[in-house]
């Protein structure tokens, strides 16, 4: 996963940068970020539809947030 994420980030940077949405299973995401951060979500799992933000800059990844569910909660509250 690290190899593919790096490839996506480098291609995006070459095209001028921007946001990229990568969708994956929670366990895959946890595995991927395990080398990037010491932070782990409560219970060691990610909630369904949670968002993990990773920034790629100067050839390095930095995890900005893990398992944010605010987006799903906002959508649930809008009717």
LUMTOR-336661 format. One line per field, with one value per residue: x, y, z of N, C-alpha, C in turn. Coordinates in nm, 4 decimals. Each point is the difference from the previous one (the first is absolute). Example, Ala and Ser with C-alpha at 12.3 -4.5 7.8 and 13.67 -1.06 7.14 Angstrom:
<nubas>
n.x <- (1.3190, -0.0350) $
n.y <- (-0.5690, 0.1050) $
n.z <- (0.7800, -0.0720) $
ca.x <- (-0.0890, 0.0820) $
ca.y <- (0.1190, 0.1190) $
ca.z <- (0.0000, 0.0060) $
c.x <- (0.0900, -0.0770) $
c.y <- (0.1200, 0.1090) $
c.z <- (0.0000, 0.0730) $
</nubas>
This chain:
<nubas>
n.x <- (0.0820, 0.1114, 0.0361, -0.1210, -0.0063, 0.1251, -0.0329, -0.1125, 0.0676, 0.0959, -0.0911, -0.0672, 0.1140, 0.0320, -0.1278, 0.0765, -0.0165, -0.0501, -0.1286, 0.0178, -0.1026, 0.0435, -0.0712, -0.0036, 0.0207, -0.0685, 0.0041, -0.0285, -0.0900, -0.0427, 0.0056, -0.0596, -0.0781, 0.0096, 0.0565, -0.1147, -0.0623, 0.0028, -0.0788, -0.0821, -0.1021, -0.0963, 0.0385, 0.0956, -0.1156, -0.0261, -0.0767, -0.1112, 0.0419, 0.0975, 0.0571, 0.1033, 0.0567, 0.0617, 0.1023, 0.0222, 0.1174, 0.0706, -0.0773, -0.0745, -0.0501, -0.1059, -0.0309, -0.1064, -0.0771, -0.0478, -0.0805, 0.0037, -0.1017, 0.0524, 0.0640, 0.0106, 0.0404, 0.0700, 0.0365, 0.0167, 0.0525, 0.0417, -0.1153) $
n.y <- (-0.1199, -0.0032, -0.1034, -0.0510, 0.0218, -0.0416, -0.0992, -0.0177, 0.0133, -0.0749, -0.0812, 0.0081, -0.0139, -0.0929, -0.0302, 0.0467, -0.1226, -0.0151, -0.0081, -0.1138, -0.0659, -0.0686, -0.0982, -0.0407, -0.1265, 0.0120, -0.1313, 0.0182, 0.0902, -0.0738, -0.0995, 0.0741, 0.0497, -0.1298, 0.0163, 0.0667, -0.0683, 0.0523, 0.0884, -0.0528, -0.0310, 0.0513, -0.1021, 0.0730, 0.0631, 0.0089, 0.1029, -0.0628, 0.0301, -0.0393, 0.1160, -0.0440, 0.1097, -0.0137, 0.0757, 0.0201, 0.0212, 0.0490, -0.0885, 0.0624, -0.1024, 0.0745, -0.0780, 0.0597, -0.1014, -0.0722, -0.0600, 0.1136, 0.0027, 0.1198, -0.0402, -0.1218, 0.0482, 0.0893, -0.0955, -0.0693, 0.1116, 0.0027, 0.0607) $
n.z <- (0.0000, 0.0722, -0.0756, 0.0048, 0.1304, 0.0045, -0.0798, 0.0689, 0.1127, -0.0513, -0.0532, 0.1144, 0.0667, -0.0887, 0.0282, 0.0960, 0.0481, 0.1200, 0.0242, 0.0664, -0.0471, 0.1044, -0.0496, 0.1274, 0.0279, 0.1121, -0.0085, -0.1271, 0.0348, 0.1015, -0.0843, -0.0905, 0.0951, 0.0233, -0.1195, -0.0094, 0.0949, 0.1189, -0.0611, 0.0895, -0.0768, 0.0719, 0.0728, -0.0566, -0.0218, -0.1292, 0.0299, -0.0375, -0.1193, 0.0811, 0.0286, -0.0684, 0.0477, -0.1177, 0.0378, -0.1292, 0.0562, -0.0981, -0.0626, 0.0911, 0.0682, 0.0313, 0.1021, -0.0524, -0.0360, 0.1010, -0.0872, -0.0668, 0.0846, 0.0165, -0.1101, 0.0441, 0.1172, -0.0683, -0.0852, 0.1106, 0.0468, -0.1260, 0.0056) $
ca.x <- (-0.0820, 0.0876, 0.0513, -0.1072, -0.0317, 0.1095, -0.0162, -0.1131, 0.0411, 0.0989, -0.0694, -0.0825, 0.0924, 0.0483, -0.1106, -0.0300, -0.0505, -0.1445, -0.0543, -0.0241, -0.0793, 0.0362, -0.0947, 0.0554, -0.0520, 0.0590, 0.1209, 0.1048, 0.0416, 0.0785, 0.1284, 0.0742, 0.0468, 0.0743, 0.1382, 0.0006, -0.0417, -0.0209, -0.1405, -0.0927, -0.1356, -0.0543, -0.0420, 0.0864, -0.0719, -0.0563, -0.1444, -0.0421, -0.0136, 0.0874, 0.0970, 0.1375, 0.0661, 0.1453, 0.0557, 0.1273, 0.0741, 0.1455, 0.0345, -0.0331, -0.1393, -0.0278, -0.1390, -0.0602, -0.1072, -0.0321, -0.1325, -0.0970, -0.1361, -0.0828, -0.0638, -0.1146, -0.0974, -0.0643, -0.0929, -0.1112, -0.0834, -0.0671, -0.1202) $
ca.y <- (0.1199, 0.1175, 0.0230, 0.0559, 0.1325, 0.0872, 0.0220, 0.0919, 0.1314, 0.0580, 0.0371, 0.1168, 0.1125, 0.0355, 0.0661, 0.1266, -0.0216, -0.0009, -0.1055, -0.1305, -0.0892, -0.1407, -0.0758, -0.1300, -0.0631, 0.0559, -0.0717, 0.0378, 0.1357, -0.0097, -0.0594, 0.0965, 0.1121, -0.0465, 0.0464, 0.1455, 0.0662, -0.0817, 0.0152, -0.1071, 0.0335, -0.0700, -0.1351, -0.0564, -0.0136, 0.1213, -0.0057, 0.0027, 0.1320, 0.1005, 0.0622, 0.0151, 0.0946, -0.0121, 0.1024, -0.0346, 0.1229, -0.0169, -0.1419, -0.0674, -0.0027, 0.0371, -0.0284, 0.1178, -0.0462, -0.1413, -0.0478, 0.1067, -0.0375, 0.1208, 0.0140, -0.0928, 0.0491, 0.1173, -0.0483, -0.0676, 0.1021, 0.0835, -0.0646) $
ca.z <- (0.0000, 0.0051, -0.1349, -0.0826, 0.0519, -0.0434, -0.1443, -0.0165, 0.0508, -0.0907, -0.1237, 0.0299, 0.0163, -0.1337, -0.0700, 0.0649, 0.1356, 0.0207, 0.0859, -0.0602, 0.0837, -0.0098, 0.0809, 0.0370, 0.1209, 0.1212, 0.0412, -0.0950, 0.0346, 0.1230, -0.0349, -0.0789, 0.0808, 0.1171, -0.0116, -0.0103, 0.1231, 0.1202, 0.0365, -0.0369, 0.0430, 0.1160, -0.0320, -0.1035, -0.1267, -0.0573, -0.0220, -0.1401, -0.0630, 0.0624, -0.0892, 0.0461, -0.0896, -0.0100, -0.0878, -0.0637, -0.0289, -0.0075, -0.0019, 0.1254, 0.0427, 0.1381, 0.0349, 0.0622, 0.0884, -0.0167, 0.0387, 0.0238, -0.0418, -0.0039, -0.1304, -0.0028, 0.0973, -0.0586, -0.1024, 0.0671, 0.0653, -0.1015, -0.0576) $
c.x <- (0.0859, 0.0509, -0.1054, -0.0366, 0.1070, -0.0126, -0.1132, 0.0408, 0.0978, -0.0636, -0.0836, 0.0876, 0.0523, -0.1060, -0.0414, -0.0585, -0.1518, -0.0408, -0.0246, -0.0808, 0.0439, -0.0927, 0.0584, -0.0699, 0.0745, 0.1273, 0.1160, 0.0537, 0.0861, 0.1379, 0.0891, 0.0575, 0.0830, 0.1461, 0.0100, -0.0270, -0.0107, -0.1466, -0.0817, -0.1384, -0.0428, -0.0501, 0.0825, -0.0678, -0.0456, -0.1497, -0.0288, -0.0192, 0.0836, 0.1028, 0.1346, 0.0702, 0.1510, 0.0479, 0.1356, 0.0693, 0.1489, 0.0420, -0.0334, -0.1495, -0.0099, -0.1485, -0.0550, -0.1153, -0.0352, -0.1429, -0.1025, -0.1367, -0.0923, -0.0735, -0.1245, -0.1088, -0.0743, -0.1023, -0.1209, -0.0967, -0.0730, -0.1160, -0.0814) $
c.y <- (0.1256, 0.0349, 0.0671, 0.1406, 0.1010, 0.0323, 0.0993, 0.1412, 0.0675, 0.0432, 0.1256, 0.1238, 0.0476, 0.0749, 0.1298, -0.0126, 0.0013, -0.1137, -0.1265, -0.0816, -0.1435, -0.0740, -0.1383, -0.0523, 0.0549, -0.0686, 0.0316, 0.1386, -0.0024, -0.0575, 0.1007, 0.1115, -0.0431, 0.0438, 0.1523, 0.0709, -0.0992, 0.0013, -0.1198, 0.0368, -0.0824, -0.1376, -0.0659, -0.0225, 0.1368, -0.0204, -0.0006, 0.1446, 0.1077, 0.0486, 0.0095, 0.0904, -0.0160, 0.1043, -0.0488, 0.1295, -0.0304, -0.1464, -0.0769, 0.0091, 0.0438, -0.0231, 0.1192, -0.0365, -0.1439, -0.0249, 0.1059, -0.0415, 0.1205, 0.0150, -0.0882, 0.0475, 0.1223, -0.0408, -0.0671, 0.1012, 0.0894, -0.0778, 0.0964) $
c.z <- (0.0000, -0.1399, -0.0881, 0.0456, -0.0416, -0.1477, -0.0273, 0.0413, -0.0955, -0.1317, 0.0208, 0.0149, -0.1346, -0.0797, 0.0684, 0.1395, 0.0060, 0.0909, -0.0791, 0.0997, -0.0277, 0.0953, 0.0269, 0.1247, 0.1211, 0.0444, -0.0931, 0.0316, 0.1257, -0.0269, -0.0717, 0.0875, 0.1209, -0.0028, -0.0002, 0.1325, 0.1150, 0.0415, -0.0470, 0.0503, 0.1210, -0.0417, -0.1101, -0.1330, -0.0479, -0.0193, -0.1498, -0.0440, 0.0681, -0.1011, 0.0705, -0.1009, 0.0107, -0.1007, -0.0514, -0.0373, 0.0056, 0.0120, 0.1256, 0.0290, 0.1458, 0.0251, 0.0762, 0.0928, -0.0353, 0.0467, 0.0308, -0.0543, -0.0128, -0.1328, -0.0104, 0.0965, -0.0534, -0.1039, 0.0610, 0.0596, -0.0977, -0.0600, -0.0785) $
</nubas>
